[in-house]
Amino acid sequence: MKRTLSTILAIFLVSFFSQSQNYTSYFTGNSADLVTQPTGGICLMGGASEHDEAMKWFLQQSNGGDVLVIRATGSNGYNDYMFNQLGITINSVETIVFNNANASSDAYVIDKIKKAEAIWIAGGDQWTYTSYWRNTAVDSLINKGISERNIVIGGTSAGMAIQGSHYFSAETGTVTSAQALNNPYNSLMTVSNEPFIVNQHLTNVITDTHYDNPDRKGRHVAFIARALQDEQTQIRGIACNEYTAVCIDANGICRVYGDYPNYPEHAYFIQANCEIVNNVPEVCLASTPLTWNQGGAALKVYKANGTNNGSQTFDLNDWKTGTGGTWEDWSVNNGVLTQVASTEASCSISGLSSLENDWNIYPIPVTGDVLNIEGYTTEVIRLYDAFGKEQMVDINNNQINCSNLENGIYFLLINNLEIQKIIIKK
């Protein structure tokens, strides 16, 4: 990327360092805020070194705006890499290291989140991130940025792990595949569905990282089995090998980046096999090995190879359509995971886009006090605001009372599976 000396001096290319008791900031670029129109999306990386082409995709989604990196350890390793080494023109990169939880309410930190067109969550400890950011201004403003300003968000390792609507919080430490499969209710299995980072395309998704080192397939299956057993909720999985990245555009199309075929770099898209009626784990009990076998085909898994140009894709709208990848059947018998080559399911678990076809929800936008839901019988319905906070509302006679809700964007969740964006504009 060519820049004249005067331009370099004008935009303070040399990173500066500032520190407070609660956070440490490292800044590179133009100190004047630049407001752009980002094109949104999500970038998920497996936890080793970043894939340059995937990171370029992430930066391009900011449309030349300001990039904010948030983390709880480390320093400014991303600044020069993002700003000067990838050839993508952006206004600035700032890394804020949270020294403690109090940084989540610091006015400077809040202002930077409000102004960012792209937010990258570095690797670290996902319980630190969860305990520092959940139910604070940090997650509220990130979610507002996603829903109202279409910012792009990404992360690696722990930064990827916290982005699904379900997430392994690691509150009591990590858990291995062997531990999870041999006792899916052991104390290390701390999976949460409390709203945190809210993104439509990751609704009812739990991610996992470092999939090949160590092998985390077994614990990921155990996470999915637990959600099905405890919540009667069909959640799905997205996972990356260490050097693999999944970039999801605003339309829900995933591109998988890596250095295949030079290295075995893959992403996995995991779901319960919809061909099997009442597909639930046969045995999912405390202190007992998991069995979710269903004739050796309990789960359908799409395996995509990560290529340098992201040529292999998967569609999160139907969780079925892919290009370049292969299908596998996964199953667990008495704590042992088996993977065999297979074909795509003849059925399809409906994607997020199907809700309007199955339900009549009106009026949108809501201009009065009532939202009508035709087709509602005994389904579980929950309403979240743009910050990911559940709203307590009355539902009677197929109507939601919206009289106490402020104008803004909300998300209607039915059966923890299908989602509809709601706008209230009275």
Sequence and secondary structure as in RCSB ss.txt:
>XXXX:A:sequence
MKRTLSTILAIFLVSFFSQSQNYTSYFTGNSADLVTQPTGGICLMGGASEHDEAMKWFLQQSNGGDVLVIRATGS
NGYNDYMFNQLGITINSVETIVFNNANASSDAYVIDKIKKAEAIWIAGGDQWTYTSYWRNTAVDSLINKGISERN
IVIGGTSAGMAIQGSHYFSAETGTVTSAQALNNPYNSLMTVSNEPFIVNQHLTNVITDTHYDNPDRKGRHVAFIA
RALQDEQTQIRGIACNEYTAVCIDANGICRVYGDYPNYPEHAYFIQANCEIVNNVPEVCLASTPLTWNQGGAALK
VYKANGTNNGSQTFDLNDWKTGTGGTWEDWSVNNGVLTQVASTEASCSISGLSSLENDWNIYPIPVTGDVLNIEG
YTTEVIRLYDAFGKEQMVDINNNQINCSNLENGIYFLLINNLEIQKIIIKK
>XXXX:A:secstr
    HHHHHHTT S EEEE SSEEEEEEE SS         EEEE SSS  HHHHHHHHHHTTT EEEEEESS  
SHHHHHHHHSS    SEEEEEEESSGGGGG HHHHHHHHH SEEEE SS HHHHHHHHTTSHHHHHHHHIIIII 
 EEEEETHHHHT SSSEE  TT    HHHHHH TTSTT  EE S  S  GGGTTEEEE  TBTTB HHHHHHHHH
HHHHHH    EEEEE TT EEEE TTSEEEEES TTTS  EEEEEEE TTSTT   SB  TTS  BB TTTTSEE
EEEEE BTT  EEEETTTT  EES EEEEEEEETTEEEEEEE   SS    GGGHHHH EEE SSB SSEEEEET
 SS  EEEEETTS EE   EETTEEE TT  SEEEEEEETTTEEEEEEE  
